[in-house]
Amino acid sequence: MMMKLSRRRFLQHSALMTGATTMPLAFSLSNKAYAAEDYKALVCVFLRGGNDSFNMMMAGDDDLYGKYAARRPNIAIDKASLLMTGKTDSNGVPIGLHPNMPGIQSLFQDGLAAGLINIGTLVGPTGSGAPNPTGLFNHSKQQYAWESTWHSNAYAAYGWGGLLMDLLAQGGAIPELVSLGGNSWLSGMNVSDLRTNTQGSVSAVNAFSASGTLETEYNEMVDEVYLSPFHQQYLKQHGDFLAPYNNFRSLIDSTELDPIINRNSSIGSQLSAVKRIIDASVASGSVGRQVFIVNQGGYDTHKNQVPRHQSLYGQLDTALTEFTQAQGSLQSNVTSFTMSDFGRTMHNNANDGTDHGWGSNQLVIGGSVLSGCYGAYPDFSVGSADDNGKGRLIPTLAHEQMAATLASWFGVSDAGVQTVFPTTSANFGTMNLGFMG
């Protein structure tokens, strides 16, 4: 016998749908049609924990490699095993990759990848009298810093991914901001993200998929007539949520997961879901811009870093390579990029790991990327100009310069970029790092 949906039970299950009142901001019906060539997507791959990315991208010349290896003798990647990208940094230094990243090496060689060398959270150029970013070396604060922008004397309350979509969002039958994990990057002033699972389905209402009874009872309660204005408004909001949700579910259910992308890792499954949503979006013609964020954890490598990196980089390499290959004719429309809390110390610790640092290397991948390595590989010598005195690399590129470059490619006007990143131009002079075509 069907159990009657009580008010208490309704409210309990409504808690699963906390996005219902904000969903239409990022996920509403629109009559505007978009051609495939007009579509663009940004896909942020956040490497949680602080990736020691100087073991992901290394100098291939004898001088700088020798200084790197001398500073971290227990964990340095053997020079003979480096996978050379065929690209050099701004000083002509050849750059190689971790041996478990042959797919990324191929993307560099095919002109589909760029490396950003020694980049980090900066308020202004070091040595210019600018204050240090708040919360240096702290996981949560530096994750927030990477996801946000500096405004006068503090980081904004919104993520730069969300702020871009404040300027560009049009509303569509498919969401424009999609997260496969909690974060602040997609938090805008007027838009909000939709959280999906690794199938590309709406996580907030997965209870419906698990229980047809619940969905039937929910619909009955939404359709019921109440005298209280509060009840009427509350249920109207939930009712307004169902129409775009059902449309989205129908579009996703009719779109197959791409067989090119292996789902045997968490990051692979997440990028597979992103590809499914991209395919549904382009096929529907209902959205012109989308931003996604996926996460790979495990990078807080205070010990046993070498074997942990072998696994993490192998998974990341496979997932990013297959995701890029799967785009086909849309390769130039989709740009993926990495971010991470921070880099790590120049020296290894006693546990064959590294501790919290600052400067890092990041990847940008896609058909619109101007392949190369941007920035200068640092000097790992003790007391060098790149050493903050405690074995942490001082960044020479700002994360907001990377973000502003991506924003320009994404279609944000110069004035819009200035609005989202109000201090970048004044503090660094150059907003666009030139790695996007």
N, C-alpha and C positions, 0 to 999 in steps of 0.2 A: 504494500500500500504506500502511496506517495505521502511523504511527510510534509505537512504544511509548513511553509517558510515563515518562521516567526520573525518579529522585528529584531530580536537579539541575533538570530542566525543571519538575517539579512545584513545587519551591521557588521557582524564578524566577517562575512565574506566580502562585504564592501571594502574592508580594510585591504583586501588583496588588490583593490582597484584604486589605489590612492592617486593614480594619474588621471582618473576619470575627469576631474574638474579642470585639469590643465591640458589634457590630451588634445583638444581641438586647436590649441595654439601651434602645435607641431604636426598635427595630424588631422586635417580637415578636408572636406570635399571641395574641389575646385574644378571649374569648367575649362581652365586654361590647358592647352595641349602643348607638349614639348617634343621636338624631334630628337632622335638619338644623338645627333651631332651637337645639340645644344646642352646636353647633360654633362654635369661634372660632379665628381665625388672626392671628398677628402677622407682618408681612412687613417686614423691615429692608432698606432700599435704601441701601447704603453708598457714598458718593461719594468715591472714593479720590483722595488727593492734596491735599486741603484746598480745599474749594469756597469761592470768594469770593462767599458768599451774600448780601452786601449789594449785589451787582449782580444778584441773583436776586429779592430783595424790597427795595423802596426806599420811603422816605417820600414821600408825595405832596403835602405842604404846602410852601409857598414857603420857610419858614425852614429846616427840617431838610434839605430837598432841596438848598437853596442851599449849605449847609455841606458836604454830601456831595459835590456837584459841584465845589466849590472845592478840596477836598482831593485829588481824583483827576481832574484836568481832561482827561487823555488817554484815560480809559476810562469815564467816567461815562455812564450811559444817559440819553439825552435825555428830559427830563420829559414832553414831549408824546407820547412813544411808550410810556409806562408803561401797562400793562394793569391798571386799578384793580380791586381785589378786592371793593370794596363794604364792606370791614371796616376797623376802626381799631384802633390799639394801645391800651394801657392809659391813655394820655394823650389819646386821641381823635384821634391822628394818622392820616390815611388811608394805607393801604398799597397799593402797586402792585407789579406783577410785570414781569419781563423780557419784552420784546415777543415773544419766541419761545415763550411759555408760555400761549397762549390756552386750551388745554385745562384747565390748572390754574386759570385765571381762571374758567372755567365751573364747575369743581368748587366753588370758593369761593362763587360766586353761587348754586349749587344747594344750599348748606349741607353740602357733603361734604368740606371742607378747612379746616385751621387752620394758622396760622403761629406758630412760637415764635421770638420776637425776642430777639436778643443772648443766646444760650444757649451754654454751654461747659462744659468740665471745671472743676469747682470743688471744693475740699475744705471750704470754708466761705465765707461772704460776704466779699468783699474789704474790707479795712480792719478786719476783726474780729480780727486777729492770727492767723488761720488760715494755715498754710503754703500756698504755691502747689502745684498738682498737679505731680507728678514728670514730667520730660521735656517741659515746655512747648515748643512749636514744633518738636518732633521727630516726624516722620511715624509711625514704628512705635510709639513710646511713647504718642503721643496717640490713635492708633487703638485701642491696647490699653486706654487709659483710658476712652474712650467705650464700649467693649465690656464693661468690668468695673465694679466698685464699690469704694468706698474703705472699708477696714477698719482702723480705729485709726491706723496710720501707713504704710499701703501699699495698693496695689490688690490685690484678691483674685486668686488663681491661676485663677479661673473666670470665665466670662462670665455676665452677668446673664440672658441668654436661656436658657442652660443651667441656671442656678440656678432660674429660674421653673419649668422643666420637671422639675427634681428634685422640686418640690412637687406638680406636676400630672400628670406622665406616668402613663398607664395601660397602655401597651403596646397595639399594634394591628397589623393586617395591613398597614398602611401606616405609614411612619416618622413620628415626631412632631417630629423636628428635622431640617431639610433645609437643606443648604448648596449653593450653586452656585459657591462659591469658598472657598478656605481662610481661616479666621478663628478668633478665640478666643471670639466672642460666644456660640456654642452649646456651649461646653465646660462641662459640669456636673460635679458631684461623682460622680453616679451614672448620668448619661445621657451619650450621645455622639451626634453628628450623623451623618447619612448624606449623602454627597456625590453629587449627581446631575449629569447633563449637561443641555444645553438642550432635550432632548426629554423630560426628566423620568425618564430611565432611570438605573439605578445605575451610576455611573462606575467603581466598583471592579471590576465584573465585565463590563465592556464587551467584554473579550476573548472571552467566550462568544458574543456576537452576531456577532463577526467570524470566529469559527471554531467550527463545529459539531463538528469533530474534537477541538478542545481540550476542549469541554464533555463530550463522550463519554468521553474519556480521563480527565478530572478525576473524573467520576462513578465510573469503574471503579476508580480509585485510592482514592477515599474508601470504596468498598464492599469493598475488599480486606481480608483478615484479616491482621493483624500480631501477632506475639508480644510485641513491645516495648510496655510500658505507655506510654512516651513517644509512640510512633507512634500507639497507639490513642487517646490523649487528644487529640493534635494533629489527627488526622483526624476525630475526633468533633466537635471545634469547627468544622471546616470543613463537616462534614455538617450540623450544626445550623444553619449559616448558609444552606444551600441552600433549606430549606423556606420560610422567610419571603421569601427573595429571589425564588423562583419564584412565590410568591403575589403579591408586589408587581409583578413583571414582567407577570403575567397581568392584573392590575387596570389597570396603566398601558397595556398594549397594547390593552385593550378601551375605552380612553377617548381620544376625539379631542382634538387640539389645538383650542383655541377660535379660530375664524376672525376674531373681533373684534380680536384682538391681533396687530398687525403684527410680524413677526419679522425685519425688515430692519435691525435694530440689535442689538448684544449685549444691551443692557438689555431690549429688547423680547423677545428670544428667551428670556432668563432668566425674565421675568415670565410669559411664555407657558407655560413648563414648570411654574412654581409653580401657575398656574391649572389645568393638567392634573392635578397631584397633588391640589389642592383638590377638583376635580370627582370624582376617583376616591375620595377620602377620604369625601366626603359621600355618594356613591352606595353605598359599601360599609357605611357606618354603623359603621366599626370604630375610629374615633378621634374624640375630642372636642376636643382642643387640638393645634395645630401651630404651630411657629415656623419661619420661613424667613429666609435672608439671601441677597441678590443684590448684585452689585457693578457700579458704573460707574466706570471709571478715567478719567484725563486731566485731573484738576482741579488739578494742580500748575502753575498758570499764571504762571510767572515772566516770561513774555514772550508777546506777541501774544494777550492774553487775550480781547479783544473777538470776533475771529472764532472762536476756540476755544469760547467760551461759546455763540455762536450755534448751533454744531453740537451741543454737549453738551446744552444746555437744550432744543433742539428734539427730540432723541431722548428725553430724560427726560420731557418734557411728553407726547409721543405715547404712550410706554410706560405711564406712570402713569395717564393719562386712560383709555386703552383697557382697561387691567387693571381699573380701578375700574368702568367701564361694563359690562365682561364679567361682573361678579359677579352682576348681576341681583338675584334675591331674597336673595342672600347678602351684599349690600352692608353690612349692619349687623353681619355676623359676621366681616368681614375688615378689619383696620386696617393700612395701610401707613404707614411713616414713614421719613424720611431721617436719616442721621448722616454726619459727615465728620470727617476728622482734626482740623481746626480751621478758623476763618475766616482771613482774610488781612488784610494791612495796610490802614489807612485811606487811605493815599496810594498812588498808582501809582509804579512805579520807572521807570528810564530806558529800559526795554525794553518799555514799554506793557503791563506785567504788574503783579503784586502779589507780595509775599513772605509768609512764614509769619506768621500772626497768632494770634488767640485766639477772641474772641466770634464767633458765627455765627448764622444763621437756619436753621430746619429746618421741614419740612412734615410734617403728619400728615393722612392721608386715609382716609375710610371713612364708612359710613352711621351709625356711632355717634359720630362726631366732633361736638362742639359748635363749629360753625364760627365762627371769629373770629381775631384776632391777639392773642397773649398775650405780655405783656412790653412794655417801653418801647423805642421806637426811639432809638438813641444819638445823641449830639451829636458830629459829626465835627470840630468845631473843634479846632485845636491847643491842647493844654493843658486840654481839657475834663475833667470828672470821669470821662468814659468812656474817656479816653486814658491808657494806662499810661506815657506819657512817651516812648514809642518808636514811636508811631503804631499801636499795637495796641489793639483794643477790649477792655475789661475786661467779661467776661460779667456779667449780672445775674440770669440763671436758670441753674440747675445741670442738667447732663445727667441726673443721678440723679433729679431731680424729674420730668423727662419720663418716664424709665424707670419710676419708681414709679407714675405716673399710668396708664401703659399696663398695668402689672402688675395694678393694681386692676381695671381694665376686663376684663382677661383672666381674672379669677376668683380671683386670689390673695388670701387673707384679709389683714386688717390685720396680724395677727401674722406672716404669711408675708412680707409686704412689708417689715416691720421686720427680719426675718431676712436677707433678700437685700440690703437697703440699711440697714445697722445704724447709720450715722452721719447719715443724711440728715435725719431729724426733729430731732435735737439740734442739727445745724449750721445748718439752714435754717428750722426751725419748720414750714413748709408742705411736705408731701410731695406732695400732689395739686394740680396746677396747674389742674384744672377743665376741661380741654379734651375730656374724654370723657364721654358720657352713660351 
